[in-house]
Amino acid sequence: MTVCQLYASRQSPPMGEIRLKARALMGPRHGAAFVDPHCPPGTAIGFRFADHLPPTSKAAQFDRALTGDVMDVSLRVFDAEVIGTYTAASEANPRGLFYVDHVDWFRKKPSPRSQ
C-alpha cells in the first residue's frame, strides 16, 4: 500500500496489518510522519512505534535512528518499508495514526537542508 492510498482511505482504512513503503520524516516541530514524493502536497500519515519492541529488532533500531540525539533538532529523513496497523482519522487526529510493528528495511536520506 502507498501513503497516497492509505491517506485516501483514512476515514475507513483497511483492517489488519498493512505493508507500507514510504519516506519517514522526524523533526522536532512536526513529529513523525510518512510521506511519499508522488502524493499531492499535504498528504502525510503520522506514525509511532508499537509498545514493547524487542530491543534488537529492526523496528527498535529504526526508532533509535529516527529519534537520534535529543540535542540534534535537524529533520531526519529515511526511506523505509514497514508493517503495522492503522487507526482511522478522527477529530483529534485528522490524518489517522500508523503503528509500526515490524521494519523490513530502512535507509537514511540526506536532510533537505544539506542538499
C-alpha positions as CSV (number, residue, x, y, z in Angstrom):
1,M,0.0,0.0,0.0
2,T,1.2,3.5,-0.6
3,V,0.9,6.6,1.5
4,C,-1.5,8.1,-1.1
5,Q,-3.8,5.1,-0.9
6,L,-3.7,5.0,2.9
7,Y,-4.4,8.7,3.2
8,A,-7.3,8.4,0.7
9,S,-8.9,5.7,2.9
10,R,-8.2,7.3,6.2
11,Q,-11.9,7.6,7.1
12,S,-12.4,3.8,6.7
13,P,-8.9,2.2,6.4
14,P,-8.2,-1.4,5.7
15,M,-8.3,-3.8,8.7
16,G,-5.3,-5.8,9.8
17,E,-1.7,-5.5,9.1
18,I,-0.6,-3.1,6.3
19,R,2.7,-3.1,4.5
20,L,3.8,0.5,3.6
21,K,6.8,1.7,1.7
22,A,7.3,5.4,2.4
23,R,9.6,8.2,3.3
24,A,9.7,8.7,7.1
25,L,10.3,12.2,8.4
26,M,11.1,13.0,12.0
27,G,11.5,16.6,13.3
28,P,11.0,18.5,16.5
29,R,8.3,20.7,15.1
30,H,6.3,18.1,13.1
31,G,6.8,14.8,14.9
32,A,6.9,11.6,12.9
33,A,5.1,11.2,9.5
34,F,5.2,9.0,6.5
35,V,5.1,10.9,3.1
36,D,5.6,10.0,-0.5
37,P,7.0,12.4,-3.1
38,H,4.5,11.0,-5.6
39,C,1.5,12.1,-3.5
40,P,-0.2,15.5,-3.6
41,P,1.3,18.1,-1.2
42,G,-0.1,17.8,2.4
43,T,-0.5,14.0,2.1
44,A,1.1,12.6,5.2
45,I,0.3,9.8,7.8
46,G,1.5,10.3,11.3
47,F,3.2,7.3,12.9
48,R,4.6,5.9,16.1
49,F,6.3,2.7,17.0
50,A,4.4,-0.1,18.8
51,D,5.0,-0.5,22.5
52,H,7.4,-3.2,23.7
53,L,9.5,-3.7,20.6
54,P,12.3,-6.2,21.1
55,P,15.5,-4.1,21.6
56,T,17.4,-5.9,18.9
57,S,14.6,-5.8,16.3
58,K,14.9,-3.7,13.2
59,A,11.9,-1.7,14.3
60,A,13.7,-0.7,17.5
61,Q,16.9,0.1,15.5
62,F,14.8,2.3,13.2
63,D,13.1,4.0,16.2
64,R,16.5,4.9,17.7
65,A,17.8,6.1,14.3
66,L,14.8,8.4,13.9
67,T,15.0,9.7,17.5
68,G,18.7,10.3,17.3
69,D,20.4,12.7,19.7
70,V,17.8,14.8,21.6
71,M,20.0,17.8,21.2
72,D,20.0,17.4,17.4
73,V,16.9,19.3,16.2
74,S,17.5,18.7,12.5
75,L,15.0,17.0,10.3
76,R,15.7,13.2,10.0
77,V,14.7,11.6,6.7
78,F,14.6,7.9,5.9
79,D,13.2,5.7,3.2
80,A,11.6,2.5,4.8
81,E,9.3,-0.4,4.3
82,V,7.3,-1.1,7.4
83,I,4.4,-3.3,8.6
84,G,1.8,-2.2,11.1
85,T,-1.7,-1.2,11.8
86,Y,-3.6,2.0,11.1
87,T,-6.2,3.7,13.1
88,A,-8.8,5.8,11.2
89,A,-8.8,9.5,11.1
90,S,-10.7,11.2,13.9
91,E,-11.4,14.8,15.1
92,A,-8.4,14.6,17.4
93,N,-6.1,13.1,14.7
94,P,-7.4,14.0,11.2
95,R,-4.7,12.1,9.4
96,G,-5.1,8.9,11.4
97,L,-2.1,7.1,13.0
98,F,0.1,4.3,11.8
99,Y,1.6,1.9,14.5
100,V,4.8,0.4,13.3
101,D,5.2,-3.2,14.5
102,H,7.9,-4.5,12.0
103,V,10.5,-2.9,9.8
104,D,11.8,-4.8,6.7
105,W,14.4,-2.2,5.9
106,F,15.3,1.5,6.3
107,R,17.9,3.8,4.7
108,K,18.9,7.3,5.8
109,K,18.5,10.1,3.3
110,P,20.3,13.4,3.4
111,S,18.1,16.0,5.1
112,P,16.7,18.7,2.7
113,R,18.9,21.4,4.3
114,S,22.1,19.5,3.4
115,Q,21.3,19.1,-0.3
